[in-house]
């Protein structure tokens, strides 16, 4: 299993909105960055990702599960853009803030710290466990 981080502005699409999509989930569309697209192309069904509220909140609020492999993004006529489908997996009881993540030396190399603008990011297993611990998820899913 691989781990990821999905960023979204809660006023555009929140974790609550993802939960409302139910078990079917929804496509993670509208991504127009090659690195983020390539991360989605590497995802497998069952991979987990932090759901991060950007710009408003700035915290990890939930965990999403990849439920469909990369496929054409229906919001684009350009075949270069692909996306995966995700669904809500669980809430994070104590959402870690960006400030807390940046202050944690175990997370100094995390993409969220180094590549703040990237909307779909890889997360290492060690980073996954640490953010889960910070968020009150023990054991980490």
Secondary structure, 3 states (H helix, E strand, C coil): CCEEEEEEECCCCCHHHHHHCHHHCEECCCCCCHHHHHHHHCCCCCCEEEEEEECCCCEEEEEEEEEEEEEECCCCCCCCCEEEEEEEEEECCCCCEHHHHHHCHHHCCCHHHHCCCCCEEEECHHHHHHHHHHCCCCCCC
